[in-house]
Amino acid sequence: MFDFLKPSKGKRSFLHKQVSTHSNLQKKMSADDVLDSDLSQNTEILQQVFSQAPDLVIRCFSINASKTDAALVYLPGLTNKDAIQNHVLKPLMSSSFELDKELPITIGDVEVVETWGQVESAILGGDSVLLINGQNTGYRLDTKGWPQREVSDPQNEISLKGAHQGFVETGTQNIALIRRYIPHHELMLKEMTIGLRGKTKVSLLYLRDVASDDVLRELETRIQNITVDAIINTGELIEFIEDNPYSPFPQIMLTERPDTAVSHILQGRFVIVLDRSPSVLIAPTNFMSFFQAVDDYGTRWLLSTFIRVSRFLAFIITLFFPASYVAFISYNFEVIPMELLLSIAESRIQVPFAPVLEAVIMETILELMREAALRLPTPIGQTIGIVGGIIIGQAAVAVGIVSNIMIIVVAVTAIASYNIPNYDMSSAIRLLRFPMMLAAAMFGVVGIVIGWMTIVGHLVSLESLGTPYGTPLAPFRFADMKDAFLRFPLWTMKSRPKGTGAIPTIRQGRNRTKR
């Protein structure tokens, strides 16, 4: 941190030249150096350390009881001015107390700081630091008050029957939202800090008597081994801790819903809260968990089962429908009924492209429109998605670039991809349909089978924090199948999923009430 205070070779540092009149500041400064007992020297060092921060406030005043000089240091944009005025300055300047006793400060969290590194971290973290003349220690006061938004509906995970609360960009608030659901002493919280320049707090939440100790140690090791300037969002953190960064499938789940995070904690998983991020991470996960939604458990089990089956059907359509079109038109047209084959041939008579090129062009245009609709403001984005798709589709058919059946294939594939509740999994499946189309163009239906077997083999070999990604199918666990393709009644799910490595297998309150 204080490397710029060290004298460089052949010349003295700027700070060294500025404070050369003080003999005890002639030595090389570092973050581990302790504070000086002289308040004027401490404030002078602060001015040099934060010379590029003109908004730094050093409020000098006299303590009322002993008339001792003191200074309160803070950055106004990161602190709560009302807390500083009413709970720090006012008690110190008006109360009668002795310095060797407890300070009359009504701030909840007060911590003694002894080194310049602690002072810098406190000020940049939104706290204020109290320095008193004659003392070689200071006090870190919890006066954080940076701008933050209110808790609101999640933007990307809409629920019909779930709570209307989503995570925000403040880690402490996100932890509080989770604690409201699990007010139990077994809910553990472990905090770590990563980043050399932009220090970011990472918090792990889990149930101590449920979660696996081996998975916890593995997760802690991976986070602590991260060496980077700063972590800006959860997507960056995922790349550093996931098992296989070259896989298109997400191995760690991202959610902005507290109820979803709590549901996975109760199953024995870990929730990773990254400060300044409006979403949290859930690990370890498996392939099936990306097709589950919070509404599945708020709806009657028969309806939930139907909806979940439709999601897996959407997965099959998104992955195989364009490839099947290419394979049937190019190689295996004998499986198509004659009437339908004649209709397709009539619509393709003016198309100058091969089926695979036609499919790749239309699927690429679809992805471009999807990305444009996502990045534009909402009213304009909806217009681009609907009007743009209709105009481009009709014009392409009229000109003879693509056939009518290709427009239907692209539209059905797009609708099916929207049924997958997790955005990362939906994006991965949309990406895989391109190599599936190429395999179908080269080998027909045989190419589709080869591509599917390759995907299955890859899924079976994947792991999430050392746990099998293919569970409950590979390895097969019959008990976990009650919440996989189908959603059995909640009172029949007597055990927690074994794929998470949970310690106890029996859920509490598992018996159905009988009359």
KACOR-V439172 format. One line per field, one symbol per residue. psi: psi as a letter, one per 30 degrees, with the letter a starting at -180 (. if undefined). burial: + if it has 16 or more other ideal C-beta (glycine too) atoms within 10 Angstrom, else -. Layout:
# KACOR-V439172
psi=???
burial=???
This chain:
# KACOR-V439172
psi=ehfffkklkfllleeeeegffjefgflkklffklllfjeeeeeeeeeeehfgifgkkjjklkkeeggkklkkkljffgljeeeeeffdeeeeffljlkfgakkhkgkejkkkkflfeeeeeeefgfllkkkkkfkglakkkjhkhlklllkakkefikkefllhkllagkeeeeeeeefeeiikffjlkkklklkeejkkkkkkkljegelkeeeeeeeeeeefgkjleljelfeeeeffflejffkfkkfkkklgkeeeeeeeeffglkkjjkkgkgllkklllleeffgklffffglkeeeeeeeeeeeeeeeeeeefeeeeeeeeeeehfffkkeeeeeeeeefgffkflleeeeeeeeeeeeeeeeeeeeflleeeeeeeedeeeeeeeeeeeefgelleeeeeeeeeeeeefffjfkeeeeeeeeeffefeeeeefegbeeeeeeeeeeeeeeeeflljhfkkffkgejlkjeefffhceljlkeffifllkfffgkdkfklkhfkkkk.
burial=++--+-+-------++-++-----+---+---+-++--+--+++++++++-----++-----+----++++++++--+++--++--+++-++----------+++-+--+--+-++-++++++-+++++++++-+--++++++++-----+--+--+-+--++-+++++++--++-++--+-----+------++----++++++++--+++--++-++--++--+----+--+--++--+++----++++++++++++++++++++++++++++++++++++++++++++++++++-+-+--++-++--+--++-+++++++++++++++------------+--++--+-+-++-++++++-++--++--+-------+--++---+--++--++---+++-+++-++--++-++-++++-+++++++-+++-++++++-++--++--++--+---+--+-++-++++++++--+--+-+++--+-----+--+++++++-------------
